[in-house]
Amino acid sequence: MIRVTVRPFSDLRKFFRQGEESREVEVPTGTTVRQLLVLLGVDYGEFWRASVRDTLVDDNTVLQDGDEALLFPPVAGGAETGISL
């Protein structure tokens, strides 16, 4: 087993208790980011990207003992202004 600190951002905080900014979890050795999401009950469609060891990683990245996983939701942005040139 390994210990990982999870820090969700924006809408992903709804999977944590109110006011909880991070959580340390114990997971089996060899756990990937995607498996971590499942263990936390995060709907995969609400997840966009993770950062582990200060690097953006894909969901197949294997977590290591002591890692901090930052979880980011999809980002929406921009709007059509109706202005044409």
C-alpha positions as CSV (number, residue, x, y, z in Angstrom):
1,M,0.0,0.0,0.0
2,I,1.1,3.6,-0.6
3,R,-0.1,7.0,0.6
4,V,-1.1,9.7,-1.9
5,T,-2.4,13.2,-1.2
6,V,-5.3,14.2,-3.5
7,R,-6.1,17.9,-4.2
8,P,-9.1,18.5,-6.4
9,F,-9.8,21.8,-8.1
10,S,-13.0,23.6,-9.0
11,D,-16.1,21.3,-9.5
12,L,-14.2,18.2,-8.5
13,R,-14.3,19.4,-4.9
14,K,-17.8,18.2,-4.7
15,F,-16.4,14.7,-4.3
16,F,-14.8,15.8,-1.0
17,R,-16.4,17.1,2.2
18,Q,-17.2,20.8,2.3
19,G,-14.1,22.8,3.2
20,E,-11.8,19.8,2.6
21,E,-9.0,21.0,0.3
22,S,-7.0,17.8,0.2
23,R,-7.2,14.3,1.4
24,E,-4.5,11.6,2.1
25,V,-5.6,8.2,0.8
26,E,-4.1,4.8,1.0
27,V,-4.2,2.9,-2.2
28,P,-2.6,-0.4,-3.5
29,T,0.9,-0.2,-4.9
30,G,0.6,0.2,-8.7
31,T,-2.6,2.3,-8.6
32,T,-3.0,4.6,-11.7
33,V,-4.5,8.0,-11.7
34,R,-7.6,6.5,-13.4
35,Q,-8.0,3.9,-10.7
36,L,-7.6,6.6,-8.1
37,L,-10.5,8.4,-9.6
38,V,-12.6,5.3,-9.4
39,L,-11.7,4.8,-5.7
40,L,-12.7,8.4,-5.0
41,G,-16.0,8.0,-6.9
42,V,-15.1,10.7,-9.5
43,D,-17.2,10.3,-12.7
44,Y,-14.5,10.0,-15.4
45,G,-16.5,12.5,-17.6
46,E,-15.9,15.2,-15.0
47,F,-12.2,14.7,-15.0
48,W,-9.8,16.4,-17.5
49,R,-6.2,16.2,-16.3
50,A,-4.0,15.4,-13.4
51,S,-0.6,16.7,-12.2
52,V,1.7,14.4,-10.3
53,R,5.2,15.3,-9.2
54,D,4.8,18.8,-10.8
55,T,4.1,17.3,-14.2
56,L,0.8,17.0,-16.2
57,V,0.2,13.3,-16.6
58,D,-2.2,11.0,-18.4
59,D,-4.6,8.8,-16.5
60,N,-2.4,5.7,-16.9
61,T,0.3,7.2,-14.8
62,V,1.2,4.9,-11.9
63,L,1.2,6.7,-8.5
64,Q,4.1,6.5,-6.1
65,D,4.2,6.6,-2.3
66,G,4.1,10.2,-1.2
67,D,2.8,11.6,-4.4
68,E,0.4,14.6,-4.5
69,A,-2.2,14.3,-7.3
70,L,-3.8,17.5,-8.4
71,L,-7.1,16.8,-10.2
72,F,-8.5,19.3,-12.7
73,P,-12.0,19.2,-14.3
74,P,-12.7,20.0,-18.0
75,V,-12.4,23.7,-18.7
76,A,-15.1,25.5,-20.6
77,G,-14.4,28.9,-22.0
78,G,-15.2,31.4,-24.7
79,A,-18.4,32.4,-26.0
80,E,-19.7,33.4,-29.4
81,T,-20.1,37.1,-29.4
82,G,-22.2,37.4,-32.6
83,I,-19.7,39.9,-33.9
84,S,-18.5,39.4,-37.4
85,L,-15.8,41.3,-39.2
